């Protein structure tokens, strides 16, 4: 069995594929879910040229540092929309379309589902360049199916109808010598929606069923490596600068032999956070916050969410059954920024880096306030006066301890402080999180004045 070159990229590629697929509160009736399919939509060309709200084509260009016999493998992935309608059974034995159907505690509602599609191209030998080109057309035929809904007593209460329209597409791959020094190759993968469309009055919702949605390509190279487009080596900068990517953003994923080119901006080597217990499909929401909000849904809302989509149902069930240890994992994680060492006491994690800027040290520097040298450990009283954040005025009159003297890019001094009466001070200080005030927004305590 041939190993899947894209296995390491699958988790991130799936997150791209379903980004924004269904949004909290995961109900079809929610206003947030009335406008969907926001990323990577390729509409039929005639619609795109008339409407301009969506592309009909996308193109990836990336740089390969080839070996003797480089071989390129390309996979196209996207969603095909499947429209689901709900029909209630009548006394006459027929079916009538309805907005919802309540059946044995479940709520069935109309919804646009998605069917995953993957198109694999034959491996392409990139050298010699004269033969390094290929084109693949594909045709996904229309289909329709129905599912009868029975009550607990076996009687027919309704049916679900699912319909997919035909979609046609084309993938073209070419290669050429890249600009600049060296023997680098520029690989181009172009994806087109080739579906015929003739309705000049159509709206975006009408054409989505004939579109490719959440389109992304994955590229793998054997006997060669891909060059990072975000941080290329000096010898490849000219080649990278000549690349033009339309509607997509290629990044390295896994090692340097696989590229994910997607409609979502990512960094090189993206990964799904290990703390995340599953997909939420809701843009960049924080898992813990969104999971807690899901628990606040009423039983009726959860029932509609479960009836909206199987993926929404899985989210509801997962959050309701999540064990305490998973909630603890979601509550926060600290990534090690440097090798950990055994120390007597926790050390702060400053954003200031002595290796980058040695002109000052916030932990030892001092400044004069009312003729007194103020630095780490000085006791002050907070007197916010010229800041725009209204929350600062809740701190007026509180005693605080100076943690350090910081300077901004203009050289202006700021005091980093911790509030003495705040029970979270120890945890915040360990994380390197402080409140910042101008020197004229504090006054010395009687203790500090006496100590001078």
DODOMI-647982 format. One line per 2 residues: number of its first residue (from 1); their letters; for each residue y, x, z of C-alpha. Coordinates in steps of 0.1 Angstrom, whole numbers, plus 5000, padded with zeros to 4 digits. Each point is the difference from the previous one (the first is absolute). Example, Ala and Ser with C-alpha at 12.3 -4.5 7.8 and 13.67 -1.06 7.14 Angstrom:
REM residues 2
1) as) 4955 5123 5078; 5034 5014 4993
REM end
This chain:
REM residues 452
1) xx) 5000 5000 5000; 5034 5014 4990
3) xx) 5023 5005 5030; 5032 4979 5000
5) xx) 5029 5025 4995; 5024 4975 5015
7) xx) 4981 4992 5033; 5024 5020 5021
9) xx) 5030 4981 4985; 4985 4965 5004
11) xx) 5015 4991 5034; 5036 5008 4989
13) xx) 4994 4985 4966; 4988 4968 5016
15) xx) 5031 4999 5022; 5021 5003 4968
17) xx) 4979 4973 4982; 5006 4974 5027
19) xx) 5035 5010 5012; 5019 4968 5006
21) xx) 4970 4979 4989; 5004 4975 5029
23) xx) 5028 5002 5026; 5002 4989 5036
25) xx) 4996 4972 5012; 4973 5001 4972
27) xx) 5003 4964 4991; 5005 4988 4964
29) xx) 5027 4976 5012; 5021 5028 5015
31) xx) 5032 5007 4980; 4991 5038 5000
33) xx) 4969 4992 4980; 5018 4979 4973
35) xx) 5011 5031 4981; 4971 5024 4997
37) xx) 4987 5029 4978; 5029 5024 5005
39) xx) 4985 5033 4990; 4987 5014 4968
41) xx) 5001 4969 4978; 4995 5005 4963
43) xx) 5009 4968 4981; 4992 4993 4963
45) xx) 5024 5020 4978; 5017 4970 4984
47) xx) 5009 4985 5034; 5012 5033 5014
49) xx) 5023 5007 4970; 5014 4964 5003
51) xx) 5003 4998 5038; 5002 5036 5012
53) xx) 4989 4990 5035; 4967 5019 4997
55) xx) 4988 5030 4980; 4973 4997 4973
57) xx) 4991 5037 5001; 4999 5029 5025
59) xx) 4995 5037 4994; 4988 5029 5021
61) xx) 5007 5036 4992; 4986 5028 5021
63) xx) 4993 5037 4998; 4965 5017 4999
65) xx) 4993 5036 5006; 4969 5003 4978
67) xx) 4969 5021 5002; 4979 5009 4970
69) xx) 4986 4965 4994; 5022 4974 5018
71) xx) 4986 4964 5000; 5022 4971 5009
73) xx) 4987 4967 5014; 5022 4969 5002
75) xx) 4995 4967 5018; 5024 4970 4997
77) xx) 5000 4975 5028; 5019 4967 5003
79) xx) 4998 4964 5012; 4994 4970 4977
81) xx) 5014 4968 5014; 4977 4971 5005
83) xx) 5016 4966 5006; 4983 4978 5026
85) xx) 5006 4963 5002; 4987 4975 5025
87) xx) 4986 4966 4990; 4991 4972 5024
89) xx) 4970 4976 4992; 5009 4964 4994
91) xx) 4981 4968 5007; 4993 4997 4963
93) xx) 4982 5033 4999; 5028 5019 4982
95) xx) 5022 5028 5013; 5038 5001 5004
97) xx) 5021 5031 5005; 5016 5002 5035
99) xx) 5023 5023 5019; 4974 5005 5028
101) xx) 4967 4988 5012; 4989 4999 5036
103) xx) 4963 5004 5004; 4980 5007 5032
105) xx) 5028 5019 5016; 5009 5020 4969
107) xx) 5031 4995 4978; 4996 5006 4963
109) xx) 5032 5006 4981; 5010 5011 4964
111) xx) 5005 5037 4996; 5001 5028 4975
113) xx) 4971 5023 5008; 4994 5034 4985
115) xx) 4970 5016 4983; 4997 5037 5001
117) xx) 4996 5017 4966; 4992 5036 4992
119) xx) 4999 5016 4966; 4984 5035 4997
121) xx) 5007 5022 4970; 4976 5025 4986
123) xx) 5005 5035 5013; 5024 5019 4977
125) xx) 4997 5037 4993; 5036 5013 4999
127) xx) 4995 5031 4980; 5003 5004 4972
129) xx) 5031 4978 4999; 4994 4987 4965
131) xx) 4971 4978 5014; 5016 4992 5034
133) xx) 5010 4964 4994; 4983 4966 5004
135) xx) 5009 4963 5000; 4981 4972 5016
137) xx) 5007 4963 4996; 4985 4974 5023
139) xx) 4998 4962 5000; 4994 4980 5032
141) xx) 4989 4965 4988; 5012 4967 5015
143) xx) 4977 4983 5024; 4998 4969 5022
145) xx) 4977 4991 5029; 4998 4973 5026
147) xx) 4986 4998 5036; 4990 4967 5015
149) xx) 5011 4995 5036; 4976 4981 5023
151) xx) 5007 4985 5034; 4976 5006 5029
153) xx) 4980 4969 4991; 4995 5013 4964
155) xx) 5024 4976 4983; 5023 5014 4973
157) xx) 5036 5001 5012; 5016 5021 4972
159) xx) 4998 5030 4979; 5017 5034 4994
161) xx) 5009 5009 4964; 5007 5036 4990
163) xx) 5014 5009 4966; 5007 5034 4984
165) xx) 5020 5005 4968; 4990 5026 4975
167) xx) 5018 5034 5003; 5000 5028 4975
169) xx) 5010 5036 5006; 5001 5035 4986
171) xx) 4997 5035 5016; 5011 5031 4980
173) xx) 4994 5035 5012; 5016 5031 4983
175) xx) 5005 5037 5009; 5023 5027 4989
177) xx) 5013 5034 5010; 5025 4997 5028
179) xx) 5035 5013 4999; 5008 5034 5015
181) xx) 4981 5031 5006; 4962 5002 5005
183) xx) 4972 4981 4985; 5005 4966 5017
185) xx) 4990 4967 4985; 5020 4967 5002
187) xx) 4977 4970 5001; 5014 4965 4992
189) xx) 4983 4967 5008; 5016 4969 4987
191) xx) 4990 4965 5009; 5011 4969 4980
193) xx) 4995 4963 5004; 4989 4990 4965
195) xx) 4996 4963 5008; 5014 4976 4973
197) xx) 5028 4978 5013; 5023 4977 4981
199) xx) 5017 4977 5025; 5037 5010 4999
201) xx) 5009 4976 5028; 4974 5011 5025
203) xx) 5009 5011 5035; 4986 5029 5019
205) xx) 4975 4978 5019; 4987 4987 4967
207) xx) 4992 5034 4986; 4984 5016 5031
209) xx) 4966 4986 4991; 5002 5021 4968
211) xx) 5012 5031 5018; 4985 5031 5014
213) xx) 5010 5002 5037; 5003 5029 5024
215) xx) 4991 5024 4972; 4992 5036 5009
217) xx) 4981 5028 4984; 4979 5027 5016
219) xx) 4994 5033 4982; 4974 5027 5008
221) xx) 4997 5035 4985; 4970 5022 4998
223) xx) 5004 5037 4994; 5037 4998 5008
225) xx) 5026 4989 5025; 5029 4977 5000
227) xx) 5035 5013 5009; 5020 4982 5026
229) xx) 5029 4981 4984; 5018 4998 5034
231) xx) 4997 5037 5010; 4990 5021 4969
233) xx) 4996 5037 5001; 5029 5020 4984
235) xx) 4981 5007 4968; 4994 4963 4994
237) xx) 5034 4986 5008; 5011 4998 4964
239) xx) 4968 4982 4990; 5004 4975 5028
241) xx) 5036 4994 4992; 4991 4989 4965
243) xx) 4976 4973 5013; 5011 4964 4996
245) xx) 4983 4974 5021; 5008 4963 4992
247) xx) 4992 4974 5026; 4977 5023 5019
249) xx) 5000 5030 5024; 4971 5025 4998
251) xx) 4991 5019 5032; 4971 5023 5009
253) xx) 4974 4983 5021; 4971 5016 5018
255) xx) 5000 5035 4986; 5018 5013 4969
257) xx) 4975 4986 4975; 5009 4963 5003
259) xx) 5033 4982 4994; 5008 4964 5009
261) xx) 5028 4986 4978; 5013 4967 5015
263) xx) 5030 4977 5000; 5007 5009 5036
265) xx) 5017 5032 5010; 4977 5022 5021
267) xx) 4999 5037 5011; 4973 5025 4990
269) xx) 4967 4995 5017; 5007 4966 5016
271) xx) 4975 4986 5025; 4995 4967 5018
273) xx) 5007 5005 5037; 4967 5004 5019
275) xx) 5013 4976 5027; 5003 4971 4976
277) xx) 4970 4977 5004; 5004 4983 4966
279) xx) 5024 4988 4973; 5029 4978 5007
281) xx) 5014 4998 4965; 5035 4995 5013
283) xx) 5021 5029 4987; 5008 5026 5026
285) xx) 4996 4979 5031; 4989 5018 5032
287) xx) 4964 4990 5007; 5004 4993 5037
289) xx) 5031 4978 4996; 4985 4980 4972
291) xx) 4967 4996 5018; 5017 4987 5031
293) xx) 5020 4975 4980; 4968 4987 4984
295) xx) 4988 4992 5035; 5030 4977 5004
297) xx) 4990 4977 4972; 4989 4965 5009
299) xx) 4965 4989 4993; 5013 4979 4971
301) xx) 5018 5029 4985; 4969 5022 5003
303) xx) 4979 4973 4984; 5024 4999 4970
305) xx) 5000 5038 4998; 4962 5001 5000
307) xx) 5000 4974 4972; 5026 5019 4980
309) xx) 4980 5031 4992; 4968 5017 5012
311) xx) 5021 5032 5007; 5024 4980 5021
313) xx) 4971 4985 5019; 4986 5035 5006
315) xx) 5033 5011 5015; 5002 4970 5024
317) xx) 4964 5005 5011; 5004 5037 5005
319) xx) 5032 4997 5021; 4984 4973 5022
321) xx) 4969 5020 5006; 5017 5034 5004
323) xx) 4987 5019 5031; 5023 5016 5025
325) xx) 4993 5036 4988; 5013 4991 4965
327) xx) 5032 4986 5014; 5005 5032 5019
329) xx) 4995 5020 4968; 5026 4979 4983
331) xx) 5026 5004 5028; 5010 5035 4989
333) xx) 4988 5033 4989; 5015 5035 5002
335) xx) 4992 5023 4971; 4998 5037 5011
337) xx) 5029 5019 4984; 4988 5033 5013
339) xx) 4969 5014 5016; 4996 4986 5035
341) xx) 5000 5024 5029; 4991 4996 5036
343) xx) 5033 4998 5019; 5009 4993 5036
345) xx) 5023 4971 4991; 5005 4979 4969
347) xx) 5026 5016 4977; 5026 4979 4980
349) xx) 4995 4996 4962; 5034 5007 4986
351) xx) 5011 4993 4965; 5020 5032 5003
353) xx) 4979 5030 4989; 5009 5035 5013
355) xx) 4983 5016 4969; 5024 4981 4977
357) xx) 5033 5002 5020; 5003 5028 5025
359) xx) 5038 4997 5004; 4996 4977 5030
361) xx) 4975 4989 5025; 5005 4965 5014
363) xx) 4978 5007 5030; 5022 5029 5013
365) xx) 5034 4994 4984; 5029 4987 5021
367) xx) 5035 4985 4995; 5030 4995 5022
369) xx) 5008 4965 5014; 5029 4999 5024
371) xx) 4997 5037 5005; 4963 4998 5009
373) xx) 4972 5015 4979; 4977 4972 4990
375) xx) 4965 5005 4987; 4963 4991 5006
377) xx) 4996 4985 5035; 5037 4990 5005
379) xx) 5004 4966 5016; 5026 4977 4983
381) xx) 5012 4964 5000; 5000 4983 4966
383) xx) 5033 4986 4988; 4994 4989 4964
385) xx) 5033 4994 4983; 5001 5008 4963
387) xx) 4966 4991 4987; 4992 4970 4977
389) xx) 4967 4991 5016; 5006 4971 5025
391) xx) 4968 5009 5018; 5016 5032 5013
393) xx) 5024 4980 5022; 4971 4987 5020
395) xx) 4996 5036 5012; 5036 5003 5012
397) xx) 5001 5013 5036; 4964 5011 5001
399) xx) 4991 5035 5012; 4982 5022 4975
401) xx) 4987 5036 4997; 5010 5022 4971
403) xx) 4969 5012 4981; 5018 5022 4975
405) xx) 5032 5008 4980; 4995 4992 4963
407) xx) 5024 5007 4971; 5001 4980 4968
409) xx) 5004 5013 4965; 5038 5001 5005
411) xx) 4996 5021 5032; 5011 4971 5023
413) xx) 4983 5000 5034; 4979 4971 5013
415) xx) 4983 4997 5034; 4963 4989 5000
417) xx) 4994 4981 5032; 4973 4980 5018
419) xx) 5009 4971 5023; 4989 5007 5036
421) xx) 4991 4964 5008; 4980 4994 4968
423) xx) 4963 4999 5009; 4991 5012 4965
425) xx) 5020 5032 5003; 4970 5023 5004
427) xx) 4982 4986 4970; 5031 5000 4978
429) xx) 5009 5036 5010; 4964 5011 4992
431) xx) 5004 4985 4965; 5034 5017 4996
433) xx) 5019 4967 4999; 5035 5000 5016
435) xx) 5032 4981 5001; 5030 5018 4984
437) xx) 5036 4999 5012; 5032 5018 4992
439) xx) 5012 5024 5028; 5030 4977 5006
441) xx) 4976 4970 5007; 4987 5015 5032
443) xx) 5015 5010 5033; 4985 5024 5026
445) xx) 4984 4986 5031; 5014 5010 5033
447) xx) 4968 5021 5004; 5007 5019 4968
449) xx) 5037 5005 5008; 4990 5014 5034
451) xx) 4974 5023 4985; 5027 5017 4978
REM end
